[in-house]
Amino acid sequence: MFSAETLAGLSVKLDQIVQGFSLILPEILVIGLLITGIFVELFIHGNSEKSSSSWRYFISIIGLLFVIALAFQRQQNGHNGFASFSLFWITTASNAINLLILALGFLILIVSQITGKKLSIEEQIGFLSILSGSLLTGISNHWLSLFLSIELMSLGTYLLAGIRKDSEGARAALPYVLFGMATSAIFLYGVSLMYGLSGTMSFSNPAFTRVFSSADPLFIGLSLGLISCALLFKMSWAPFQPWSPDVLETLSAPWMAWISIAPKIAVTWLGIRMIHFIPTDMSMYIAALAILTLLIGNLGALRQTNTKRLLAYSSIAHGGFMAMVWLSPAKEATEALLFYGLTYGLSTILVFFLAEHPSEDNVEDNLDTWKGLSKSQPIKSLLLFVGFIALIGLPPAGTFLAKITYFSLLWESIQAHSNIATITLLTVAIFATAVSVFYYLKIPFYIYFKKSDVNQEIKIEKNMWIFGVIMAAIILCLLTPNFIFNFWNL
């Protein structure tokens, strides 16, 4: 039998565990939605594929709609605080980031259902795992919670990457899973070393900041380097990007877009939060990694003739571009990330969905499939053209203002510190943007200026209205930027 003192102590511990759960209710409900989806599968298993898919969409969309409402209320009310022994730290900025990730995930599900894509149980679990992992990463305040959040996010990507059972799918998924497991082990080694040096697992603990001035710089650098390996792997940052083109090439449009959006926003925000707890100047290392990632992503995309691989390399480049905000003050960096994440996310969804299977007569995913598409599908061609313009960052797309904001912040950083690494990064970023014009406009060139090898008849373009709505939203981001910046209530 338990003594009265033991029971009383247990009650106190339980109270501490659930302390602040009201602040992380949206994240808890997403995990609950994941468990519900698995449980419901027991009852819909054996139904027709169409019926099962409809039930999965219904559960996921209705559940996410409720979660978004709660996240919106939390963000507008400005709730903040710690939860569960300070494992999680909720701020107005993290509320805004998680609301953005939720909204983009909801949009991907809506577009997938409207365009008639089936939703398997593996895809549902993979999607919700990435979503819950990304949300928890955004509020983590402890090495343990961060590790578990990243692993949850990774499990979703492993599941989506392994859906294809053919040789191409196996060739892409196996190295990715092995590299992912290796980086997880490396991450734990780095965390154990950091804990040994600082004596704390919490980011916000003053001991974590003090260790950078008291411990041996060699061990500090080794610890941060090991931890960074895992985080940069999730962002497809160079030199940890080789898996990305192979994996994304095997995925269908929704999951290709989702893996390109959610982890990047979550880890970039994590970097903004953590970099300001580190008193050591990290600008040289950040700039070097960003330069390498921008060059590999853009120059790699320039030589691609496969549509999906071209988009995969461009996703690598955008990851490097997004993380440039690590060189800026936290508030300005968060605002820039929110605006860029919104416009980039919308543009990615628009292009990745429309770029899948451009021709029913030719399933080869190369540039020749786009020849003369403007004759048979003029609306789709126009939407794709606007989408590629948005990914470049040119008017009338909102990404134009997002990139200008990034360049402005980088220029302010140069004026404040004026080091050669940051100046070089700005130069490379402008060069990379110019290079992106050439490979992004490859497909529109084939669409409008190349003649098809076969006679093409005008086809009925179904469900283009949803992509028209997304295109309008991208343009509105440029026309009403103040509304968007004020909406986040930072």
C-alpha positions in Angstrom: 0.0 0.0 0.0 1.1 3.5 -0.7 1.7 5.8 2.2 -0.2 9.1 2.6 3.0 11.0 2.0 3.7 9.1 -1.2 0.2 9.7 -2.5 0.4 13.4 -1.7 3.8 13.7 -3.4 2.3 11.9 -6.5 -0.5 14.4 -6.6 1.9 17.3 -6.5 3.9 15.7 -9.4 0.8 15.2 -11.5 -0.2 18.8 -10.9 3.2 19.9 -12.1 3.1 17.7 -15.2 -0.3 19.1 -16.3 0.6 22.6 -15.3 0.1 24.9 -18.3 -1.7 22.3 -20.4 -4.3 24.9 -21.2 -1.6 26.9 -23.0 -0.7 23.9 -25.3 -4.2 22.7 -25.9 -3.9 23.0 -29.8 -0.7 20.8 -29.8 -2.3 18.3 -27.5 -5.4 18.0 -29.6 -3.3 17.4 -32.8 -1.7 14.5 -31.0 -5.1 13.3 -30.0 -6.3 13.6 -33.6 -3.4 11.4 -34.6 -4.4 8.8 -32.1 -8.1 9.1 -33.1 -7.2 8.5 -36.7 -5.4 5.3 -35.8 -8.3 4.1 -33.6 -11.0 4.9 -36.2 -9.1 2.9 -38.8 -10.1 -0.2 -36.9 -13.8 0.5 -37.8 -13.3 1.7 -41.4 -10.8 -1.0 -42.4 -12.3 -3.2 -45.1 -14.5 -0.4 -46.5 -14.0 0.7 -50.1 -11.0 2.9 -50.8 -13.2 5.9 -51.6 -15.2 5.5 -48.4 -12.2 5.1 -46.2 -10.4 8.0 -47.7 -13.5 10.2 -47.2 -13.7 9.3 -43.5 -10.0 10.1 -43.1 -10.4 13.5 -44.7 -13.5 14.2 -42.6 -11.7 13.4 -39.3 -8.6 15.3 -40.2 -10.2 18.4 -41.6 -12.9 18.8 -38.9 -10.3 18.1 -36.2 -7.9 20.6 -37.7 -10.6 23.2 -38.1 -11.3 23.0 -34.4 -7.6 23.1 -33.5 -7.1 26.2 -35.7 -9.9 28.0 -33.9 -8.3 27.3 -30.6 -4.8 28.3 -31.9 -6.3 31.5 -33.3 -7.9 32.3 -30.0 -4.7 31.7 -28.2 -2.7 33.9 -30.6 -5.2 36.8 -30.5 -5.3 36.7 -26.7 -1.5 36.7 -26.4 -1.3 33.7 -24.1 2.2 32.9 -22.9 3.9 30.9 -20.2 5.6 27.6 -19.4 4.1 24.1 -19.3 5.0 20.7 -17.9 8.1 21.4 -15.8 9.1 24.1 -18.3 9.5 21.5 -21.1 7.5 23.9 -23.3 7.6 27.7 -23.5 4.6 29.4 -25.1 5.1 33.0 -26.4 3.1 35.2 -28.7 5.7 34.5 -31.4 5.4 30.7 -31.1 1.7 31.0 -31.1 1.8 32.8 -34.4 4.3 30.4 -35.9 2.2 27.4 -34.9 -1.0 29.0 -36.2 0.8 29.5 -39.6 1.9 25.8 -39.7 -1.7 24.7 -38.9 -3.2 26.9 -41.5 -0.9 25.6 -44.3 -1.5 22.0 -43.2 -5.2 22.5 -43.3 -4.9 24.1 -46.8 -3.0 21.1 -48.1 -5.7 18.7 -46.9 -8.4 20.9 -48.5 -6.7 21.1 -51.8 -5.9 17.4 -51.8 -9.6 16.5 -51.2 -10.9 19.0 -53.8 -8.5 17.6 -56.4 -9.6 14.1 -55.7 -6.5 12.6 -54.2 -7.0 9.6 -52.0 -5.8 9.7 -48.4 -4.4 6.4 -47.1 -3.9 5.6 -43.4 -0.1 5.9 -43.9 -0.5 9.3 -45.4 -2.8 10.5 -42.7 -0.5 9.3 -39.9 2.6 10.7 -41.7 0.9 14.1 -42.2 -0.3 14.4 -38.6 3.1 13.2 -37.2 4.9 15.9 -39.1 2.3 18.5 -38.0 2.4 17.6 -34.3 6.3 17.3 -34.4 6.6 20.7 -36.0 4.2 22.3 -33.6 6.0 20.9 -30.5 9.3 21.9 -32.0 8.1 25.5 -32.1 7.3 25.5 -28.4 10.1 23.3 -27.0 12.2 24.8 -24.2 14.1 21.6 -23.2 16.5 19.3 -25.0 14.3 16.3 -24.1 11.1 17.8 -25.5 13.0 19.1 -28.6 14.5 15.6 -29.3 11.1 13.9 -29.0 9.5 16.6 -31.1 12.0 16.2 -33.9 11.8 12.5 -33.8 8.0 12.7 -34.1 8.4 14.9 -37.1 11.0 12.5 -38.5 8.7 9.5 -38.1 6.1 11.2 -40.3 8.7 11.9 -43.0 10.0 8.3 -42.8 6.5 7.0 -43.3 5.7 9.3 -46.2 9.0 8.6 -47.9 8.5 4.8 -47.6 5.0 4.7 -49.1 6.2 3.8 -52.5 7.1 0.1 -52.5 8.9 0.0 -55.9 12.6 0.1 -56.5 12.7 3.9 -56.9 10.9 4.4 -53.6 13.1 2.1 -51.7 16.3 3.7 -53.2 15.2 7.1 -52.0 13.7 6.1 -48.6 16.4 3.7 -47.2 19.3 6.2 -47.2 17.1 8.9 -45.8 15.9 6.7 -42.9 19.5 5.5 -42.2 20.8 9.1 -42.3 17.9 10.2 -40.1 18.7 7.6 -37.5 22.4 8.5 -37.5 21.7 12.2 -37.0 19.3 11.4 -34.2 22.1 9.6 -32.4 24.5 12.4 -33.1 22.0 14.9 -31.7 21.8 12.9 -28.5 25.6 12.9 -28.2 25.6 16.7 -28.6 22.9 17.1 -26.0 24.6 14.9 -23.5 27.8 16.9 -23.9 26.0 20.2 -23.5 24.2 18.9 -20.4 27.5 17.9 -18.9 29.0 21.3 -19.6 26.0 23.4 -18.4 24.2 21.2 -15.9 20.8 22.1 -17.4 18.6 20.8 -20.1 16.5 24.0 -20.4 17.3 26.7 -23.0 15.9 29.5 -20.9 18.0 28.6 -17.8 20.7 31.2 -17.2 23.2 28.3 -16.8 22.8 27.5 -20.5 23.9 31.0 -21.4 26.7 31.2 -18.9 28.3 28.0 -20.1 29.5 29.8 -23.3 31.8 32.0 -21.3 32.9 29.5 -18.7 33.4 26.2 -20.5 36.2 25.1 -23.0 35.3 26.6 -26.4 36.4 23.4 -28.1 33.8 21.3 -26.2 31.1 24.0 -26.7 31.8 24.0 -30.4 31.8 20.2 -30.6 28.4 20.1 -28.8 26.8 22.7 -30.9 28.2 21.1 -34.1 26.7 17.7 -33.2 23.3 19.2 -32.3 23.3 21.3 -35.5 23.8 18.1 -37.7 20.4 16.8 -36.8 18.6 20.2 -37.1 20.2 21.1 -40.4 19.3 17.6 -41.7 15.7 18.4 -41.1 16.0 21.7 -43.1 17.9 20.1 -46.0 20.7 22.5 -45.4 24.0 21.8 -47.1 26.0 19.6 -46.6 23.1 17.5 -45.3 20.8 17.9 -48.4 21.7 14.9 -50.6 18.6 12.9 -49.5 16.1 15.7 -50.4 15.9 15.4 -54.2 15.6 11.6 -54.2 12.9 11.5 -51.5 10.8 14.5 -52.8 10.9 13.1 -56.3 9.1 9.9 -55.1 6.3 11.7 -53.2 3.0 12.9 -54.5 2.3 16.7 -54.6 0.7 17.1 -51.1 3.4 15.4 -49.2 6.2 16.9 -51.3 4.8 20.3 -50.5 4.3 19.5 -46.8 7.8 18.2 -46.2 9.1 21.3 -48.0 7.1 23.7 -45.7 6.4 22.5 -42.2 9.8 21.3 -41.0 11.6 24.3 -42.5 9.4 26.9 -40.8 9.5 25.0 -37.4 13.3 24.6 -37.4 13.9 28.1 -38.6 11.8 29.5 -35.8 13.7 27.2 -33.4 16.9 28.7 -34.6 15.6 32.3 -34.1 14.7 31.3 -30.5 17.9 29.5 -29.6 20.4 31.7 -31.3 19.6 34.6 -29.0 20.4 32.4 -25.9 24.0 32.0 -27.3 26.2 35.0 -26.5 28.9 33.9 -28.9 28.9 35.5 -32.4 27.6 32.9 -34.8 27.3 35.1 -37.8 30.3 33.6 -39.7 29.0 30.0 -39.4 25.4 30.9 -40.2 26.5 32.9 -43.3 28.8 30.1 -44.5 26.1 27.5 -44.2 23.5 29.8 -45.9 25.9 30.5 -48.7 26.7 26.9 -49.3 23.0 25.9 -49.2 21.9 28.7 -51.6 24.6 27.8 -54.1 23.9 24.1 -54.0 20.2 24.5 -54.2 20.1 27.0 -57.0 22.9 25.7 -59.1 21.6 22.2 -58.6 18.2 23.2 -59.8 19.7 25.0 -62.8 20.8 21.7 -64.4 17.7 19.6 -63.8 15.4 18.3 -66.5 13.1 16.4 -64.2 10.3 18.7 -62.9 10.1 17.2 -59.4 13.9 17.2 -58.9 14.0 20.9 -60.1 11.4 21.8 -57.4 13.3 19.7 -54.8 16.5 21.6 -55.4 14.6 24.9 -55.3 13.2 23.8 -51.9 16.7 23.4 -50.6 17.6 26.9 -51.8 14.5 28.3 -50.0 15.6 26.6 -46.8 18.9 28.4 -46.9 17.1 31.7 -47.7 14.7 31.4 -44.8 17.4 30.8 -42.2 19.1 34.1 -43.1 16.9 35.6 -40.5 19.1 34.0 -37.8 21.4 37.0 -38.3 18.7 39.5 -37.4 17.0 40.6 -34.0 14.4 38.2 -32.8 11.3 40.3 -33.2 12.1 41.5 -36.8 13.3 38.0 -37.7 10.1 36.4 -36.5 7.9 38.9 -38.5 10.0 38.3 -41.6 9.7 34.5 -41.2 6.0 34.7 -40.7 5.5 36.7 -43.9 7.9 34.6 -45.9 6.6 31.4 -44.5 3.0 32.4 -45.5 3.9 33.5 -49.0 6.4 30.7 -49.7 4.0 28.1 -48.3 1.1 29.3 -50.6 3.4 29.5 -53.6 4.8 26.0 -52.9 1.3 24.5 -52.6 0.2 26.2 -55.8 3.2 25.0 -57.9 3.7 21.6 -56.5 0.1 20.5 -57.0 -0.2 21.9 -60.5 3.2 20.6 -61.5 2.2 17.0 -60.9 1.4 14.9 -64.0 1.1 17.7 -66.5 0.0 15.4 -69.3 -2.2 12.4 -69.4 -0.6 11.2 -72.6 3.0 11.3 -71.3 3.7 10.4 -67.7 7.4 11.0 -67.9 8.1 13.8 -65.5 10.5 15.8 -67.7 10.3 19.3 -69.3 9.1 17.9 -72.6 5.7 17.1 -71.0 5.1 20.8 -70.7 5.4 21.6 -74.4 2.3 23.5 -75.7 0.3 23.1 -72.5 -1.0 26.6 -72.9 -3.0 25.5 -75.9 -4.8 22.7 -74.2 -5.0 24.0 -70.6 -4.7 27.8 -70.6 -5.9 28.4 -67.1 -3.6 25.9 -65.5 -0.7 27.4 -67.5 -1.5 30.9 -66.3 -1.7 29.7 -62.7 1.6 27.9 -63.0 3.3 30.9 -64.5 2.1 33.1 -61.5 3.3 30.4 -59.1 6.8 30.3 -60.6 6.9 34.1 -60.5 6.0 33.9 -56.8 8.7 31.3 -56.1 11.3 33.6 -57.7 10.0 36.6 -55.6 8.9 39.0 -58.3 5.8 41.2 -58.4 2.8 40.9 -58.2 3.4 38.0 -55.8 3.7 38.7 -52.0 7.0 36.8 -52.0 8.5 39.9 -53.6 7.9 41.9 -50.4 9.0 38.9 -48.3 12.4 38.8 -50.1 12.8 42.5 -49.9 12.2 42.3 -46.1 14.9 39.6 -45.9 17.4 41.6 -47.9 16.6 44.7 -45.8 17.2 42.9 -42.5 20.5 41.5 -43.9 21.5 45.0 -45.0 20.8 46.3 -41.5 22.9 43.5 -40.0 25.8 44.5 -42.3 25.5 48.2 -41.3 25.5 47.1 -37.6 28.4 44.7 -37.8 29.9 45.0 -41.2 31.7 41.6 -41.4 32.8 40.0 -44.6 30.7 36.9 -44.1 27.4 38.8 -44.0 28.4 40.9 -47.0 29.2 37.8 -49.0 25.9 36.3 -48.0 24.0 39.2 -49.3 25.9 39.1 -52.5 25.3 35.4 -52.9 21.6 35.7 -52.0 21.1 38.3 -54.8 23.0 36.2 -57.2 21.0 33.1 -56.2 17.7 35.0 -56.8 18.9 36.0 -60.3 19.9 32.3 -61.0 16.4 31.2 -59.9 14.8 33.2 -62.7 16.4 30.9 -65.3 15.4 27.6 -63.8 11.9 28.6 -62.6 11.0 30.0 -66.0 12.1 26.9 -67.8 8.7 25.3 -67.5 6.7 28.5 -68.5 9.1 28.7 -71.5 8.1 25.1 -72.6 4.5 25.8 -71.9 4.2 29.0 -74.0 7.0 28.8 -76.6 7.5 25.1 -77.4 5.2 23.2 -79.7 4.0 19.8 -78.6 5.1 16.7 -80.5 1.5 15.5 -80.6 -1.8 17.2 -81.4 -3.4 18.6 -78.2 -7.1 19.2 -77.8 -8.5 21.7 -75.3 -9.2 19.9 -72.1 -11.8 20.6 -69.4 -9.8 22.0 -66.5 -11.3 20.7 -63.3 -11.0 22.3 -59.8 -8.9 25.2 -61.0 -10.9 27.6 -58.8 -9.1 26.5 -55.7 -5.7 27.3 -57.2 -7.2 30.6 -58.4 -8.0 31.4 -54.7 -4.5 30.5 -53.7 -3.1 32.8 -56.5 -5.3 35.6 -55.3 -4.1 35.2 -51.7 -0.5 35.3 -52.9 -1.1 38.6 -54.7 -3.1 40.0 -51.8 -0.1 39.5 -49.6 1.7 42.1 -51.7 -1.3 44.5 -51.7 -2.1 44.3 -48.0 1.1 43.6 -46.1 0.2 45.8 -43.1 -2.9 43.8 -42.4 -0.8 40.6 -42.4 1.9 42.0 -40.2 -0.6 43.4 -37.7 -2.6 40.1 -37.7 0.1 38.2 -35.9 -0.1 40.6 -32.9 3.6 40.1 -31.9 
